[in-house]
Every structure is written in C-alpha cells, then in structure tokens.
Amino acid sequence: MRLIPICLAGAALAVVGLASAAAQTRLVISGAFHTTSARTLDGHDEACGFRTKARTLIYESDAMRIGRGKAVARVELFIPHFRGRGRYDARTPAPYGRTAVQVVTGRNATTGIGVFYIATSGGVTVVQTTNVGHLGQSGSVSGTVHTKLHLQRGTKRLRLDGRWRCRINPMSNGG
C-alpha cells in the first residue's frame, strides 16, 4: 500500500489506494493542448477517496503526457455533497477559487503545484457506485465527464470529455 499525493484545491491530501480499472478510464483533453489517458506515464497513480463528514468524493487521474517533454496533465474531481449516482455541476465551487472539475498541468509527474484550468460549463455524471462511504470496505465509482474549462488566471481554454473509473481503498473510504 502506498500514499498518493493529490494536489486538489492546492492542499496536500493523502489518499491511499490505486485504481483497479485504469484500462476503463478514457479521458481526452483538447484545446490549449491535447492529451489523452492513452498517453499515461508508466505506473498507475489514479486515485480516489471519499470523506464521509463532508460527503465529498475525490478523484485524480493518472498523469497524462503533454507533447514530447516531461509536462503532464491530471484531471481532478472534487465533488462536495456527493449523493451517489446522478449529475453534478462541473462549476461547483471548490477551495481556493477552483471548481469541482479541474485540469492541473505540471512540469513533470511529481510536481506538486501546477497550472489550474477550472470549469466554465458542463458536468460529471456518476453512473455506478459500490460501497462508497462504507468505512473499512473497498468501494468503486465510475462515470463520465463533459466540461469546458479555462485557465484560472488567463484566457486559454480546454475541453475535457470521457469516462473514468476507480477503486476506493478501504482506508480512503470514509472517515
């Protein structure tokens, strides 16, 4: 078991767990740059977790290579008031002026803080949940995302489309 840092909302959050179904995640980012989950770096660090008290679902994709260099992008979902299957607004406010759906770019896969693209429209649809919020049990969640985003402090634009799926480790499922 290893800890995976997630830079959601600019804060370091340790989520324990690895995706069990990384092959089922298919994300496409286009616009200011282009990448897909097919360009994931070696090693899978896709992760998700659930905070029971805040009823918040958290997801972070694997690092996806941008261009030929070391730069990467990650898709992050921070869904407060999570209630299971259904549609969630991508623009829902998240800490530090961010949104429920965001794309973070960094110089390399280990960069903690990067450039944030925040949602301007669209949403996340959760289509499957199993044991989410059941403390001490494995859970899983999957869905789709279709969102337009813009650079948090700029004018560059992105479009994010695809499906995602991850397994929640028992230690990250509640608490």
N, C-alpha and C positions, 0 to 999 in steps of 0.2 A: 504494500500500500504506500502511495507517495502523495505528498501535498502538492497541489497545483495552484499557483497564484493566479488570481483573477483581478484585473485592474478595473472592474466595474466601478463607475462613479468616482474614479480617482482614488479609491481607498483599496488597500490590500485586503483581500478576503481569501482565506484559505478554504478551498473546497476539496474534500477528499473524494476521489472517485475518478474513474475513467469511463469513457463511452464504450458500451459493449457493442454498439451497432454503428460504428463510424462509417461503414460502407453504405449505410442507408441515408446518410446526410449528403444532400446535393444542393449546394449554395452557389449562386452566381452573382458577382458584383460587377457592375459596368458603369461607365461614365468617366469621371476624372481619371480612373484607372480601371483595369479589368483583371479579375482573377476568379477562380472557381475552387470549390472544395476538391476538385481533381488535382489541384496544384498544392495540396497539403504537403508540408515538410515531413520527413521521416519521423516516426514516433508520434503516437496519438496522445494529445493532451486535451481533447474535447472534454468538457466537464459540465456538470450541473449539480444544483443543490436546491434545497427548499428550507426556508426559515418559517417555522410554524407561527411564532408570535406575530410576525409582520405579514404572514401569509404571502411571502414573496418567493417566486420561482426565479432562479438564476441559471443562465446558460452561457457558455462561452465555447465558440467553435475552435477547431484546430487552427493553427497558424497557416494561412494560405499565402504562398509566394506571389509577390508583385514583380512583374518583369523578370529580368535575369539576375538581379542582385540579391542581397540578403533581406531586403524590405519585405514585410509581411502585413497582412490584414487579418483581423479577427472579427467575427460577428458576436455581439453580446446582447443578450436579452435580460432585462431586469423587470419582471412583471409583478408589481405590487397588487395586493388584493386578489391573488390567484384563487380561482374558484373551480378549477378543473377544465373540462372541455368547453370550448367556446372561442369567441373572437375578442381580442384585446387591441386597443388602440396603440399604435406604434409611438404616438406622440405623448403618451402619458409621462408626466414629469418624473424624473429620477434625480437623485442627489447631484449636486454640483452643476446644475443647469443642463443636465443631459436628459435623454429620453429613454423610454422602455426598450426601444430598438436602437442600437448604435453600431457603427463600424469603427474600429480603432486600428490605426496603422502605426507601425514602429519600424525602426531601422533594421531590427532583426527579431528573431523569435523570442529572445529573452528580455527584450526591452520592456520595462515595467510601465512606463508612461509614454503615450504617443499622441497622435493627432486624432481628434474625435470628429466623426460625422454623426449628426443627430437627425432623427426622423422629422420630416415635414408632412408626410401623409402615409397612409397605409396601415397595415396591421399584422398581427400574428394570430393564427388560428391554431388552437390546440385541438388535435383530433383524437389523441389517445393518452390516457394516464392510467398507471397502475401503481397502487400503494404510495402515491405522493402524499407526504406528510405523516406517514406511519413510522414513527420513531423506531429505529433499530431494524427496519426492514429495507430491502432493496426496492427501489421504485424505478419507473421508467416514464418517459413523457416524449411525445413527438407531435409535430405539427408542420405548418407551412408559414412562410413569411413573404410578404409582398409590400415593399416600402420604398419611398423616395426619401433621400437624405441630403443634407448639405453640410459643408464644413462648418464646425461650431463657430469659428471666428473667421469666416471667409465666404466665398461665393461658389466654390467648387461643388459639384453635385454628383451623387451616386444613385444607382438603383440597385436594390437587393431583392432577389427572388430565389425561392427554392423551398426545400424541405429539410428538416432537422430532426434528430432523434438522439436521445442519450439515456443512459442508465444513471440512477442516483444511488450512490453507495450508502449503506445503512447509516454510516456516521455523518452523512451530509443530508439526511432525510429527516428534517425536523430540528427541534432544539432552539 
